[in-house]
């Protein structure tokens, strides 16, 4: 449970018919016959397509990895994180090779699932840890988080700083051990909150990166919330944070590598799939 509230993500044809009408409708003469590819007539007409190639197929220019005269291949889309659509993937920085994906079933759910992915050779993302059960905010998710709305912000945010009441479990991120991470009281389900901040990872939502998670500066203004963390799960929904069981959280802290520019991708499945 977090006493913190959470702000916007880093965060987002000419028609074919018209082209065809403009290029073909004014010509009423019957089309000239097309000589079969690979025949002498085709060669005389300047058609160097290989035999069997469809009319209009592109001919390779003999560039690197493409033999002269070969049919050019269509560009292959860049691999995406599992469950993540092109709009969300576009928010992941180019240098990022580590992503912690937290997904809820719907915008109203306060339970979610988290998986750590790593980008390997060829740009493909593979699971490196998890999946783990998580809690998020009491009222689910929002793309326009405000202080006190009891929703977790949707988006892609960097992960660069950690801390907690207990000693560093082996973090490669800067880790601030401080007694100010202590918390008491009960959560929304009546569960005790004590120990929830024994270990935390700051989510770079409306905060100044490179500082302790305890830092109170809010670049977007206090009304947009802040102090959104990944912290120890206390067994119930949070105010805005993501809560993960103690041992998986310690594992995550040890796994995150600043050289891999880690991010969290968080939100309901339908939104992340966009």
ZICOR-V491900 format. One record per backbone hydrogen bond with DSSP energy under -0.5 kcal/mol. CO is the residue of the C=O (numbers start at 1). NH is the residue of the N-H. Records with the same first field share a line. If there is no record, write none. Layout:
BEGIN
CO=NH ; NH
END
This chain:
BEGIN
5=226
15=19
16=20
17=21
18=22
19=23
20=24
21=25
24=27
26=28
33=35
36=39
39=43
40=44
41=45
42=47
43=46
46=48
50=53
54=57
60=69
63=66
67=62 ; 70
70=60
81=84
85=89
86=90
88=91
89=92
93=96
97=119
98=263
99=101 ; 117
100=102 ; 265
101=103 ; 115
102=267
103=113
104=269
106=109
107=141
110=136
111=105
112=134
113=103
114=131 ; 132
115=101 ; 117
116=128 ; 129
117=99
118=120 ; 126
120=123
121=124
124=120
126=118
129=116
132=114
133=245
134=112
135=243
136=238
137=140
140=152
142=154
146=149
150=139
152=142
155=266
156=10
157=264
158=204
160=174
161=202
162=176
163=200
164=178
174=162
175=177
176=164 ; 178
178=181
179=182
185=193
187=190
191=187
193=196
195=198
196=232
197=165
198=166
199=232
200=163
201=230
202=160 ; 161 ; 204
203=205
204=206
207=209
208=211
212=215
217=219
218=221
221=224
222=225
223=147
226=5
227=229
228=203
229=231 ; 242
230=201
231=244
237=188
238=138
242=231
243=135
244=233
245=249
246=250
247=251
248=252
249=253
250=254
251=255
252=256
253=172
256=172 ; 258
257=260
258=261
260=97 ; 98
262=159
263=100
264=157 ; 266
265=102
266=155
267=104
268=271 ; 272
269=273
271=274
272=85
274=87
END
